[in-house]
Amino acid sequence: MKSIEHIKNALKDLDQEVEGILLNISLSLQDKDNIMLPLLQQKRVLKQTLEDLEYLRDNPPTPNQPCGISKYR
C-alpha cells in the first residue's frame, strides 16, 4: 500500500523537525513546547493511522462485511 509508505515518510519528516527544534539552543523551553505540541499531535494521529492501515493490510475484511477495526482498538 502506497499510503503506508507515505505515512512512514511523514513520520520520519516529523521526527527530523522535532529533533531540529530540540537542538535549537536559541529557543526557550517554553517556545520549544509551543512549537512541538502540534507536531507531536500530528505524529500521534499518523502513528494510529499507520497501525490501522497495517492491521487492515494484514487482516483484510471479507466482502460485504464490516472491517472490524473497532474491535482491534
Buried (B, 14 or more C-beta within 10 A) or exposed (E): EEEBEEBEEBBEEBEEBBEEBEEEEEBEEEEBEEBBEEBEEBBEEBEEBBBBBEBBEEEEEEEEEEBEBEEEE
